[in-house]
């Protein structure tokens, strides 16, 4: 590397320490046009990660500069079409993904829009920020997903309830250690955060640098909380690596009776959940005594005879059915002279992954996208999934192997040459009529065995019609009116 380049990088690392850190996190300030450093970490403008949408600056006061801009996507004519950020990732890497939304009145309506968010081919959740916005707060959504390629797509999309333009304020991807949430089969599932709390804590959100993975631990203090400082606990062996700060407070009881904790604070939809509860107790460490605790959730035994020591322990279930309000009960063993305690907890909805389009077809469509000068704006993310959000003009098969079976791209103002589509092995229908396509008809189209409908009329194509198309059995081929084609070449 040239000396000047080395000196430049050194200067950057001195001025912006975040630039010299490991690329474990990608922090995107949506709608921003220049990078910024906030709390020692670099936030990037979003133009290099997304195509489409409009950047907008909020005119209302915000609590963080990251919330001062958004990227907005048009709802008109785009029902069930997704707009995606493509973020580079390590293949098979496990990522915490967080999206943040603050409406700020950008659409000229009192209420923010409701819309969907999607990761790769999986529907994540509905984004509804109305309640938070009326309280003057931003909203965030957090999930854990594994990258199945060299990038992860995170998308927003208008659903049938969306009444104004979807938007996004910030997008964060943080690479997690292998040990985190490793009881989950991420080949089949993802996790969507419902609640993560530090019990007995009443301060601001615990996050980076206290949590090296920048997970958000919110406060959860109730009347029977006990706040402790300088706890003599050693929790470095936790495989989920919670921050030490969550063990500086706890919920407990003054008497050695049961502790009832109504948590998470929201009523849950009927689903299966990942639940992790964290404990560390040094109250009996001087005497060497440890008491057992029985944990129940909605009066069903969750864990029996848990021994809590200063070393700490986490108990979890990765497929626990829940519905409605949730009650956690900690019951001390008979003869215990201290009340039970709990330090922290996490609850995730367990999402079934939506699958992915066949790799060969994805490669072919990406080549098509690069060939056309103005492809549809929603040609981002997985082409076929979720099924309600296939790319404009793309029809896909059902079943476990998702393949592209048809292109309906007539009258879309497409320009450029017809790309090589021979990787789409089971393509049956291709409509490219009434566009502005130029060049010759590629012979590779004749190599698609199952192609039975090819409409190319109304373009500016030249040259001969390939013989393997003219003589293809069962093919409905239309090349006129329009075009400037020659007769087929002699065989």
C-alpha positions in Angstrom: 0.0 0.0 0.0 1.4 3.5 -0.9 2.8 5.5 2.0 0.3 8.3 1.5 -2.6 5.8 1.8 -1.1 4.4 5.0 -0.8 7.9 6.5 -4.3 8.7 5.5 -5.7 5.6 7.2 -3.7 6.4 10.3 -5.1 9.9 10.4 -8.6 8.5 10.1 -8.1 6.1 12.9 -6.8 8.9 15.1 -9.7 11.3 14.3 -12.4 8.6 14.2 -11.5 5.6 16.4 -14.5 3.7 15.3 -13.0 3.4 11.8 -10.2 1.3 13.1 -12.4 -1.1 15.0 -13.4 -4.6 13.8 -16.2 -4.6 11.2 -18.4 -6.5 13.5 -21.1 -3.9 13.3 -22.7 -2.1 10.4 -24.6 1.0 11.6 -26.7 2.8 8.9 -28.1 6.2 9.4 -31.1 6.0 7.0 -31.6 9.2 5.0 -28.2 10.7 6.0 -25.9 11.9 3.3 -22.6 12.0 5.3 -21.0 9.7 7.9 -21.0 10.6 11.5 -19.4 9.3 14.7 -21.8 9.0 17.7 -20.6 7.6 21.1 -17.4 6.5 19.5 -18.9 4.5 16.7 -19.3 5.3 13.0 -22.7 5.6 11.4 -22.8 5.4 7.6 -25.1 7.1 5.1 -27.5 4.7 3.5 -27.1 5.4 -0.2 -24.7 2.6 -0.8 -27.1 0.0 0.7 -30.4 0.7 -0.9 -31.9 1.7 -4.2 -35.1 3.7 -4.4 -36.8 5.8 -1.8 -36.4 9.5 -0.8 -34.3 11.0 1.9 -36.2 13.3 4.2 -35.1 15.5 7.1 -37.3 15.8 10.1 -38.3 19.3 11.3 -39.4 18.2 14.8 -36.8 17.9 17.7 -35.2 14.5 18.2 -33.5 12.8 21.0 -30.6 11.5 18.8 -29.1 12.8 15.6 -29.7 9.4 14.1 -33.4 10.1 14.2 -33.1 13.4 12.4 -33.4 11.8 8.9 -35.4 9.0 7.4 -35.6 7.2 4.1 -39.2 7.1 2.8 -40.6 4.7 0.2 -43.7 5.5 -2.0 -46.8 3.6 -1.0 -48.7 4.6 -4.2 -48.8 1.8 -6.6 -46.5 -0.3 -4.4 -48.9 -2.4 -2.3 -47.2 -5.7 -1.4 -43.9 -4.6 -2.9 -40.8 -4.5 -0.8 -37.9 -2.0 -0.6 -34.7 -3.5 0.7 -31.4 -2.7 2.2 -28.6 -5.1 1.1 -26.0 -5.2 3.9 -22.7 -7.2 3.4 -22.4 -10.1 5.8 -20.3 -13.1 6.6 -22.0 -16.2 5.2 -23.4 -18.3 8.1 -22.7 -15.5 10.5 -25.3 -14.9 13.3 -26.5 -11.3 13.4 -28.4 -9.1 15.7 -30.6 -6.9 13.4 -32.2 -3.8 14.8 -34.5 -1.4 12.9 -35.4 2.0 14.4 -38.3 4.2 13.4 -39.3 7.8 14.4 -42.0 9.2 12.2 -41.7 13.0 12.9 -44.7 13.8 10.7 -42.8 13.3 7.5 -45.9 12.2 5.6 -48.0 15.2 6.7 -50.4 13.0 8.7 -50.9 12.9 12.4 -50.3 9.2 12.7 -47.4 7.1 11.3 -48.0 4.4 8.8 -48.3 0.7 9.6 -46.3 -1.6 7.4 -44.3 -4.8 7.2 -40.6 -5.6 7.6 -38.9 -8.6 6.1 -35.5 -10.2 6.3 -34.3 -12.1 3.3 -37.3 -14.3 2.4 -38.8 -14.3 5.9 -41.7 -12.0 7.1 -40.4 -10.5 10.4 -43.2 -8.5 11.9 -45.6 -5.6 11.4 -44.2 -2.2 12.2 -46.6 -0.1 14.2 -45.0 2.9 15.9 -48.2 4.8 16.7 -48.2 4.4 20.5 -44.5 5.2 20.9 -44.8 8.2 18.6 -47.7 9.7 20.5 -45.5 9.5 23.6 -42.6 11.2 21.8 -40.5 8.1 21.6 -38.9 6.2 18.8 -39.6 2.5 18.2 -37.1 -0.3 17.6 -37.4 -3.9 16.6 -34.7 -6.4 17.2 -34.1 -9.9 15.8 -31.4 -12.6 15.4 -30.9 -14.0 12.0 -28.2 -16.1 10.3 -26.8 -14.8 7.0 -27.4 -17.4 4.3 -25.3 -15.6 1.7 -22.8 -12.8 1.5 -25.4 -10.2 2.3 -28.6 -9.8 4.3 -31.6 -8.0 2.9 -33.7 -6.0 5.4 -36.9 -4.7 3.8 -39.9 -2.5 4.5 -43.1 -3.1 2.5 -46.6 -1.7 2.3 -49.4 -4.0 3.5 -53.2 -3.5 3.2 -53.2 -1.3 6.3 -50.5 1.1 5.0 -52.1 4.5 4.4 -48.9 6.6 3.8 -45.3 6.1 2.8 -43.3 3.5 4.8 -40.0 4.8 6.2 -37.0 3.8 8.3 -34.7 5.9 10.6 -31.8 3.5 11.3 -30.6 0.0 10.6 -28.0 -1.9 12.6 -26.4 -5.3 12.0 -24.1 -6.7 14.7 -22.2 -10.0 14.3 -22.8 -12.1 17.4 -20.6 -14.8 19.0 -21.5 -18.4 18.2 -22.5 -19.1 21.8 -25.3 -16.6 21.8 -28.7 -18.2 21.6 -27.0 -21.4 20.3 -29.8 -23.7 21.4 -31.8 -22.3 18.4 -31.7 -24.1 15.0 -31.0 -21.0 12.9 -31.2 -23.2 9.8 -35.0 -23.4 10.4 -35.8 -20.5 12.7 -35.0 -16.9 13.6 -35.7 -14.9 16.8 -37.8 -11.7 17.1 -37.3 -9.8 20.3 -40.4 -9.4 22.5 -38.8 -8.1 25.7 -35.4 -7.8 27.3 -35.2 -6.4 30.8 -32.9 -5.8 33.6 -35.0 -6.5 36.7 -35.0 -4.0 39.6 -33.2 -1.5 37.4 -34.7 2.0 36.9 -32.1 3.8 34.7 -31.7 4.4 31.0 -31.3 1.5 28.6 -28.2 -0.7 29.2 -26.5 -1.1 25.8 -23.0 -0.7 24.2 -20.4 -0.6 25.7 -21.9 -2.4 28.7 -23.2 -5.0 26.3 -20.5 -5.6 23.7 -23.2 -6.8 21.2 -25.2 -3.6 21.8 -28.3 -5.5 22.9 -30.9 -3.2 24.6 -31.7 -4.1 28.2 -34.6 -2.0 29.3 -35.4 -1.1 32.9 -38.1 -3.1 34.8 -38.5 -1.9 38.4 -41.5 -2.8 40.5 -42.4 -2.3 44.2 -40.6 -5.4 45.4 -37.3 -4.5 43.8 -34.0 -4.5 45.6 -31.2 -2.5 44.2 -27.7 -3.7 45.0 -24.3 -2.1 44.2 -20.9 -3.7 43.9 -22.3 -7.3 43.8 -19.7 -10.0 44.5 -20.7 -12.1 41.5 -18.6 -13.6 38.8 -20.7 -14.1 35.6 -18.0 -14.3 32.9 -19.0 -17.9 32.1 -22.4 -17.1 30.8 -22.7 -18.5 27.3 -25.2 -15.7 26.3 -22.8 -13.1 27.5 -25.1 -10.7 29.3 -23.6 -7.4 30.5 -22.4 -7.4 34.1 -24.5 -4.4 34.8 -27.7 -6.4 34.7 -26.5 -8.3 37.8 -26.1 -5.1 39.9 -29.9 -5.0 40.4 -32.5 -7.7 41.1 -36.1 -8.4 41.9 -36.6 -10.3 45.2 -38.9 -10.5 48.2 -38.4 -9.4 51.7 -39.7 -12.7 53.0 -38.7 -16.2 51.8 -42.0 -16.8 50.0 -42.8 -17.0 46.3 -42.1 -14.1 43.9 -44.7 -13.5 41.2 -43.4 -11.6 38.2 -45.9 -10.5 35.5 -43.5 -10.3 32.6 -43.2 -9.6 29.7 -45.4 -6.5 30.3 -47.5 -7.1 27.1 -50.1 -9.8 26.3 -48.5 -12.3 23.9 -50.1 -13.7 20.7 -50.4 -17.4 20.5 -46.9 -18.7 19.5 -43.8 -20.5 20.6 -41.2 -18.4 22.4 -37.5 -18.5 23.4 -37.2 -17.6 27.1 -34.0 -17.0 28.9 -33.9 -16.0 32.6 -30.7 -14.8 34.4 -29.7 -15.3 38.0 -26.7 -14.6 40.2 -26.8 -14.7 44.0 -24.0 -13.9 46.5 -26.2 -13.5 49.6 -25.2 -16.9 51.1 -21.7 -17.1 49.5 -19.9 -16.4 52.8 -21.5 -19.3 54.5 -21.2 -21.6 51.5 -24.9 -22.2 51.5 -27.1 -22.2 48.3 -30.8 -22.5 48.2 -32.9 -24.1 45.4 -35.7 -22.3 43.5 -38.6 -23.8 41.5 -39.5 -21.7 38.4 -43.0 -21.8 37.0 -44.4 -20.0 34.0 -48.2 -19.7 34.1 -48.2 -22.3 36.8 -46.4 -24.8 34.6 -43.0 -26.0 35.9 -40.2 -24.3 33.8 -37.2 -25.4 35.9 -37.1 -27.4 39.1 -34.6 -27.0 41.9 -32.4 -24.3 40.4 -29.3 -23.6 42.4 -28.2 -20.0 42.1 -24.6 -19.1 43.1 -22.3 -16.1 42.7 -21.1 -17.7 39.4 -24.6 -17.1 38.0 -26.8 -19.3 35.9 -29.2 -18.9 32.9 -32.1 -21.2 32.3 -33.9 -21.2 29.0 -36.4 -22.9 26.7 -36.3 -22.4 22.9 -39.8 -23.6 22.1 -42.2 -22.6 25.0 -45.8 -22.0 24.0 -47.4 -18.9 25.4 -50.6 -16.9 24.9 -51.9 -13.8 26.7 -50.6 -12.5 30.0 -47.5 -14.3 31.4 -46.7 -14.9 35.1 -43.3 -16.1 36.2 -43.3 -17.6 39.8 -40.1 -18.2 41.7 -40.7 -20.5 44.7 -37.9 -21.1 47.2 -37.3 -24.6 48.5 -38.7 -25.6 51.8 -36.5 -24.3 54.7 -35.0 -21.4 52.8 -34.4 -18.3 54.9 -34.0 -15.9 51.9 -36.4 -14.8 49.2 -35.8 -15.8 45.6 -34.3 -13.3 43.2 -34.0 -12.7 39.4 -31.7 -10.3 37.6 -32.8 -10.3 33.9 -34.8 -11.9 31.2 -35.2 -12.2 27.5 -38.2 -13.3 25.4 -38.2 -13.9 21.7 -40.9 -15.0 19.3 -39.6 -18.0 17.4 -40.0 -17.3 13.7 -40.2 -20.1 11.1 -37.9 -19.1 8.2 -39.6 -18.4 4.9 -37.1 -20.3 2.8 -35.2 -18.8 -0.2 -35.3 -18.8 -3.9 -33.1 -21.3 -5.7 -29.6 -19.9 -5.9 -29.2 -20.4 -9.7 -32.4 -18.4 -10.2 -31.3 -15.6 -7.9 -28.0 -15.3 -9.9 -29.9 -15.2 -13.1 -32.2 -12.4 -11.9 -29.4 -10.4 -10.5 -27.8 -10.6 -14.0 -31.1 -9.5 -15.5 -31.2 -6.6 -13.1 -27.7 -5.4 -14.1 -28.5 -5.7 -17.8 -31.7 -3.6 -17.7 -31.0 0.1 -17.3 -34.1 0.8 -15.3 -35.3 -2.4 -13.6 -38.4 -2.2 -11.3 -37.6 -0.4 -8.0 -38.7 -3.4 -5.9 -36.1 -5.8 -7.4 -34.3 -6.2 -4.1 -34.2 -8.9 -1.5 -35.4 -12.4 -2.3 -37.2 -12.5 -5.6 -39.9 -15.0 -4.6 -40.3 -14.7 -0.8 -42.3 -14.0 1.1 -44.9 -15.1 -1.4 -47.0 -11.9 -1.0 -43.9 -9.9 -1.9 -42.5 -11.4 -5.1 -40.6 -9.0 -7.4 -42.7 -7.1 -9.9 -43.4 -9.3 -12.9 -41.9 -12.4 -11.3 -44.0 -15.6 -10.8 -42.6 -18.4 -8.7 -43.3 -22.0 -7.9 -44.7 -23.3 -4.7 -43.2 -26.1 -2.5 -39.8 -26.6 -0.9 -37.7 -25.7 -4.0 -38.7 -22.2 -5.0 -38.1 -21.5 -8.7 -38.9 -18.7 -11.1 -41.5 -19.9 -13.6 -42.6 -16.8 -15.4 -41.6 -13.2 -16.2 -44.4 -10.7 -16.9 -42.4 -7.5 -17.7 -44.4 -6.2 -20.7 -44.9 -2.4 -20.9 -42.4 -1.6 -18.2 -40.2 0.9 -20.1 -37.2 -1.5 -19.9 -34.2 -0.7 -22.1 -31.0 -2.4 -23.0 -30.4 -5.9 -24.4 -32.2 -9.1 -23.5 -30.0 -10.8 -20.9 -29.0 -14.5 -20.8 -31.9 -16.2 -18.9 -30.7 -19.8 -19.5 -30.0 -20.3 -15.8 -33.8 -20.1 -15.2 -34.1 -23.8 -16.1 -37.9 -24.1 -15.5 -39.0 -20.8 -16.9 -42.3 -21.3 -18.8 -43.5 -17.8 -19.6 -41.5 -14.7 -20.7 -43.3 -11.5 -21.5 -41.0 -8.6 -22.6 -43.3 -6.9 -25.1 -43.8 -3.2 -25.5 -40.6 -2.0 -23.9 -37.5 -0.3 -25.4 -35.2 -3.3 -25.7 -32.5 -3.3 -28.3 -30.0 -5.7 -29.8 -30.5 -9.3 -30.9 -32.7 -12.1 -29.5 -30.2 -14.3 -27.7 -30.1 -18.0 -28.8 -29.9 -18.9 -25.1 -33.6 -18.5 -24.8 -34.0 -21.5 -27.0 -32.1 -23.6 -24.5 -34.8 -23.2 -21.8 -36.5 -26.5 -22.3 -39.9 -25.7 -20.8 -40.4 -22.3 -22.3 -43.8 -22.3 -24.0 -44.6 -18.5 -24.2 -42.3 -15.8 -25.4 -43.7 -12.3 -26.3 -41.1 -9.8 -27.7 -43.3 -7.6 -29.9 -43.2 -3.8 -29.6 -39.4 -3.4 -29.0 -36.4 -2.3 -31.1 -34.8 -5.7 -31.6 -32.7 -6.4 -34.6 -31.0 -9.3 -36.3 -32.3 -12.8 -37.0 -34.7 -14.8 -34.9 -32.7 -17.8 -33.6 -33.5 -21.1 -35.3 -33.8 -22.9 -31.9 -36.7 -20.6 -31.1 -38.4 -20.7 -34.6 -38.5 -24.5 -34.5 -39.1 -25.0 -30.8 -42.1 -27.4 -30.3 -45.0 -26.0 -28.3 -43.6 -22.4 -28.1 -46.0 -19.5 -28.6 -43.6 -16.9 -30.0 -44.6 -13.3 -30.9 -42.1 -10.9 -32.4 -44.4 -8.5 -34.3 -45.6 -5.8 -34.7 -42.6 -3.7 -34.0 -38.9 -4.8 -34.0 -36.6 -4.9 -37.1 -35.9 -8.6 -37.4 -34.4 -10.6 -40.2 -35.6 -14.0 -41.4 -34.1 -16.9 -39.5 -30.6 -17.9 -40.5 -30.4 -21.1 -42.6 -29.9 -24.2 -40.6 
